[in-house]
Amino acid sequence: MKLKNYALSALASLILLFGGCSKNIEEYNKPAMYWYTKIVEHVSNGDLESADNYYSSLQGEHIGSPLLPEATMMLSIAHMQEEEYLLSEHFLDEYIKRYATPNEKENAEFLKIKAKYKALPNPRRDQVLIEEAIAQGELFKQAYPDSMYYEVVNTMLTRLYLAQFVLNEEISDLYDRLDKPKSALYYRGVNPQPWILLDEIDRANSPWYRSWFEGDGTSSWYDFMIPDTKSVVSRNSISEEDGAEKNESKVEKTEPKEDKNSSWYDMFNPFSTIYDLKKETNNYEA
């Protein structure tokens, strides 16, 4: 009797195990509300990866569902709260391109700029991301001059311009330490903001575990380890001395004149030597 009970319980466990697996694998052809409920459930539990998978099912099976715009915006905000800014920007792009009305587009564009702004991990890295965020902010101000988010975007732009200015100054200081005056002058000329005064800027303070390696932008603790040799660090790092040395080292090269009466395949011509002998004989008789 006991053996029979054990066998029945083992069989029931196997049925539940394989039944649960098959349910997850064969989960398709469901109503739109089913997928939307699953997205809400997993977003509430913080499982955004599963929520993204259910969103793909909703979008694939019900491409015209009125639940898609709300689900797209929900996932964009959820990813932004989890500091997954690239995914948040992806869903916002999808929302703007496919679902947003003219009134909703302004809010989505603002959230996209916010995601780009918050994606900057620290002020001394990702120069391209700073430039992209500035470009998007300026486009937003031109497109929505009466927006309720105008001053917020303006504040973000001011901080981004300051971060860009300080980053270019720190790059210029680095080239000064490497004895690259032309490169330093180039990066100082990149800063186009005349309203920014370097003496009035308080540079951002890095955490102690990063400041050991990054320094304050003007010097670092490992300066004594940098050799006093020229290094190739930029396409703009050509000095006048290098140009003078190149000009002095140029030597005129004279190429040998080709004989019009000869060809590269003369070595394969058995009559070429006979022709030379006849030519020499004629010259001798003359």
C-alpha positions as semicolon CSV with decimal commas, in nm:
position;residue;x (nm);y (nm);z (nm)
1;M;0,000;0,000;0,000
2;K;0,281;0,238;0,089
3;L;0,458;0,158;-0,236
4;K;0,141;0,239;-0,427
5;N;0,109;0,575;-0,251
6;Y;0,472;0,663;-0,326
7;A;0,424;0,574;-0,692
8;L;0,107;0,785;-0,718
9;S;0,275;1,086;-0,553
10;A;0,578;1,056;-0,782
11;L;0,351;1,033;-1,087
12;A;0,155;1,339;-0,973
13;S;0,481;1,534;-0,926
14;L;0,597;1,444;-1,276
15;I;0,261;1,549;-1,425
16;L;0,276;1,884;-1,246
17;L;0,638;1,938;-1,350
18;F;0,589;1,867;-1,718
19;G;0,250;2,030;-1,722
20;G;0,395;2,353;-1,584
21;C;0,680;2,349;-1,836
22;S;0,450;2,287;-2,128
23;K;0,227;2,571;-2,015
24;N;0,518;2,816;-2,022
25;I;0,643;2,690;-2,357
26;E;0,304;2,675;-2,530
27;E;0,180;3,010;-2,404
28;Y;0,059;3,176;-2,719
29;N;-0,258;3,288;-2,900
30;K;-0,393;3,469;-2,593
31;P;-0,620;3,774;-2,575
32;A;-0,459;4,116;-2,554
33;M;-0,588;4,167;-2,200
34;Y;-0,410;3,848;-2,091
35;W;-0,070;3,974;-2,212
36;Y;-0,135;4,321;-2,068
37;T;-0,221;4,170;-1,727
38;K;0,101;3,969;-1,733
39;I;0,302;4,285;-1,814
40;V;0,145;4,474;-1,522
41;E;0,203;4,179;-1,288
42;H;0,572;4,141;-1,371
43;V;0,638;4,516;-1,366
44;S;0,485;4,527;-1,017
45;N;0,716;4,242;-0,909
46;G;1,023;4,413;-1,061
47;D;1,076;4,137;-1,320
48;L;1,123;4,365;-1,620
49;E;1,283;4,097;-1,837
50;S;0,968;3,884;-1,825
51;A;0,756;4,196;-1,875
52;D;0,953;4,274;-2,192
53;N;0,889;3,920;-2,318
54;Y;0,515;3,952;-2,257
55;Y;0,523;4,288;-2,433
56;S;0,675;4,119;-2,738
57;S;0,386;3,868;-2,734
58;L;0,130;4,147;-2,705
59;Q;0,290;4,340;-2,989
60;G;0,328;4,032;-3,208
61;E;-0,023;3,890;-3,166
62;H;-0,221;4,216;-3,130
63;I;-0,034;4,483;-3,323
64;G;-0,341;4,708;-3,338
65;S;-0,444;4,670;-2,974
66;P;-0,535;4,993;-2,787
67;L;-0,347;4,851;-2,488
68;L;-0,010;4,877;-2,664
69;P;0,050;5,255;-2,612
70;E;-0,010;5,229;-2,239
71;A;0,206;4,917;-2,209
72;T;0,489;5,086;-2,401
73;M;0,486;5,394;-2,178
74;M;0,462;5,176;-1,868
75;L;0,776;4,983;-1,962
76;S;0,969;5,299;-2,051
77;I;0,899;5,450;-1,708
78;A;0,972;5,120;-1,531
79;H;1,311;5,087;-1,701
80;M;1,395;5,449;-1,616
81;Q;1,317;5,383;-1,248
82;E;1,548;5,081;-1,259
83;E;1,821;5,303;-1,413
84;E;1,809;5,108;-1,739
85;Y;1,812;5,424;-1,947
86;L;1,893;5,273;-2,286
87;L;1,593;5,041;-2,267
88;S;1,379;5,330;-2,146
89;E;1,486;5,536;-2,446
90;H;1,410;5,241;-2,676
91;F;1,049;5,217;-2,555
92;L;1,009;5,594;-2,573
93;D;1,128;5,593;-2,935
94;E;0,874;5,320;-3,008
95;Y;0,601;5,521;-2,838
96;I;0,684;5,842;-3,026
97;K;0,703;5,674;-3,366
98;R;0,391;5,458;-3,343
99;Y;0,148;5,565;-3,075
100;A;0,193;5,922;-2,952
101;T;-0,060;6,187;-3,047
102;P;0,064;6,547;-3,096
103;N;-0,029;6,628;-2,736
104;E;0,141;6,314;-2,599
105;K;0,455;6,354;-2,807
106;E;0,577;6,651;-2,601
107;N;0,572;6,449;-2,278
108;A;0,747;6,153;-2,445
109;E;1,018;6,378;-2,591
110;F;1,079;6,528;-2,247
111;L;1,110;6,182;-2,089
112;K;1,356;6,084;-2,362
113;I;1,577;6,384;-2,282
114;K;1,549;6,302;-1,912
115;A;1,662;5,943;-1,977
116;K;1,957;6,069;-2,181
117;Y;2,048;6,318;-1,907
118;K;2,028;6,065;-1,626
119;A;2,229;5,810;-1,826
120;L;2,547;6,016;-1,774
121;P;2,728;5,820;-1,501
122;N;2,984;6,088;-1,413
123;P;3,093;6,423;-1,557
124;R;3,429;6,309;-1,696
125;R;3,313;6,032;-1,928
126;D;3,105;5,972;-2,240
127;Q;3,169;6,286;-2,442
128;V;2,938;6,168;-2,722
129;L;2,644;6,116;-2,484
130;I;2,680;6,474;-2,357
131;E;2,673;6,608;-2,713
132;E;2,366;6,400;-2,802
133;A;2,180;6,516;-2,491
134;I;2,261;6,881;-2,570
135;A;2,140;6,842;-2,930
136;Q;1,812;6,682;-2,819
137;G;1,756;6,950;-2,557
138;E;1,806;7,232;-2,806
139;L;1,567;7,066;-3,053
140;F;1,306;7,034;-2,778
141;K;1,332;7,405;-2,695
142;Q;1,284;7,495;-3,060
143;A;0,992;7,258;-3,111
144;Y;0,808;7,343;-2,787
145;P;0,886;7,703;-2,685
146;D;0,571;7,720;-2,467
147;S;0,616;7,381;-2,303
148;M;0,565;7,334;-1,930
149;Y;0,896;7,144;-1,933
150;Y;1,089;7,428;-2,098
151;E;1,265;7,551;-1,783
152;V;1,343;7,197;-1,669
153;V;1,508;7,122;-2,004
154;N;1,689;7,458;-1,985
155;T;1,830;7,364;-1,644
156;M;1,950;7,028;-1,775
157;L;2,108;7,199;-2,075
158;T;2,293;7,445;-1,850
159;R;2,444;7,160;-1,650
160;L;2,531;6,971;-1,968
161;Y;2,707;7,276;-2,114
162;L;2,904;7,316;-1,791
163;A;3,000;6,947;-1,796
164;Q;3,109;6,973;-2,160
165;F;3,312;7,288;-2,091
166;V;3,492;7,136;-1,793
167;L;3,558;6,812;-1,984
168;N;3,720;7,002;-2,272
169;E;3,929;7,203;-2,027
170;E;4,049;6,887;-1,858
171;I;4,142;6,737;-2,195
172;S;4,334;7,058;-2,273
173;D;4,517;7,032;-1,937
174;L;4,607;6,675;-2,020
175;Y;4,759;6,780;-2,355
176;D;4,950;7,058;-2,178
177;R;5,106;6,798;-1,948
178;L;5,192;6,585;-2,251
179;D;5,356;6,886;-2,421
180;K;5,100;6,901;-2,704
181;P;5,020;7,274;-2,730
182;K;4,831;7,251;-3,059
183;S;4,597;6,984;-2,927
184;A;4,539;7,180;-2,608
185;L;4,459;7,493;-2,810
186;Y;4,219;7,294;-3,029
187;Y;4,011;7,166;-2,735
188;R;4,005;7,509;-2,573
189;G;3,869;7,646;-2,900
190;V;3,593;7,383;-2,903
191;N;3,419;7,551;-2,609
192;P;3,175;7,792;-2,776
193;Q;2,999;7,923;-2,464
194;P;3,122;8,275;-2,384
195;W;2,898;8,301;-2,077
196;I;3,092;8,027;-1,895
197;L;3,380;8,157;-1,680
198;L;3,624;7,886;-1,576
199;D;3,719;8,062;-1,252
200;E;3,356;8,060;-1,135
201;I;3,296;7,689;-1,197
202;D;3,310;7,443;-0,909
203;R;3,430;7,120;-1,062
204;A;3,248;6,802;-0,971
205;N;3,400;6,598;-0,691
206;S;3,459;6,232;-0,771
207;P;3,426;5,962;-0,503
208;W;3,749;5,885;-0,319
209;Y;3,790;5,546;-0,491
210;R;3,780;5,715;-0,835
211;S;3,966;6,034;-0,748
212;W;4,283;5,830;-0,684
213;F;4,296;5,743;-1,053
214;E;4,117;6,035;-1,218
215;G;4,266;6,320;-1,013
216;D;4,113;6,666;-1,023
217;G;4,157;6,712;-1,397
218;T;4,485;6,904;-1,366
219;S;4,719;6,641;-1,225
220;S;4,723;6,283;-1,099
221;W;4,916;6,087;-0,840
222;Y;5,072;5,874;-1,117
223;D;5,233;6,168;-1,300
224;F;5,580;6,041;-1,205
225;M;5,509;5,719;-1,399
226;I;5,439;5,897;-1,732
227;P;5,760;5,893;-1,942
228;D;5,890;6,218;-2,093
229;T;5,855;6,089;-2,447
230;K;5,634;6,192;-2,733
231;S;5,318;5,993;-2,763
232;V;5,063;5,976;-3,039
233;V;4,735;6,061;-2,870
234;S;4,541;6,262;-3,127
235;R;4,527;6,352;-3,491
236;N;4,575;6,715;-3,380
237;S;4,899;6,645;-3,191
238;I;5,142;6,736;-3,472
239;S;5,384;7,001;-3,352
240;E;5,582;7,251;-3,560
241;E;5,906;7,070;-3,485
242;D;5,764;6,748;-3,630
243;G;5,664;6,936;-3,946
244;A;6,010;7,091;-3,981
245;E;6,178;6,753;-3,940
246;K;5,956;6,606;-4,209
247;N;6,041;6,888;-4,449
248;E;6,414;6,847;-4,388
249;S;6,398;6,472;-4,431
250;K;6,241;6,492;-4,777
251;V;6,486;6,378;-5,044
252;E;6,418;6,410;-5,412
253;K;6,395;6,071;-5,572
254;T;6,467;6,032;-5,941
255;E;6,296;5,746;-6,105
256;P;6,489;5,562;-6,379
257;K;6,366;5,635;-6,728
258;E;6,202;5,349;-6,902
259;D;6,335;5,226;-7,233
260;K;6,057;5,260;-7,489
261;N;6,216;4,985;-7,702
262;S;6,197;4,726;-7,421
263;S;5,916;4,555;-7,239
264;W;5,879;4,353;-6,922
265;Y;5,820;4,038;-7,129
266;D;6,151;4,063;-7,324
267;M;6,290;3,788;-7,106
268;F;6,041;3,550;-7,267
269;N;6,115;3,666;-7,624
270;P;6,384;3,441;-7,789
271;F;6,452;3,702;-8,065
272;S;6,523;3,992;-7,828
273;T;6,897;3,908;-7,802
274;I;6,925;3,869;-8,181
275;Y;6,775;4,215;-8,221
276;D;7,034;4,359;-7,984
277;L;7,320;4,191;-8,174
278;K;7,196;4,328;-8,508
279;K;7,170;4,674;-8,357
280;E;7,526;4,660;-8,224
281;T;7,655;4,531;-8,563
282;N;7,489;4,812;-8,756
283;N;7,633;5,068;-8,517
284;Y;7,978;4,916;-8,558
285;E;7,960;4,917;-8,942
286;A;7,843;5,276;-8,942
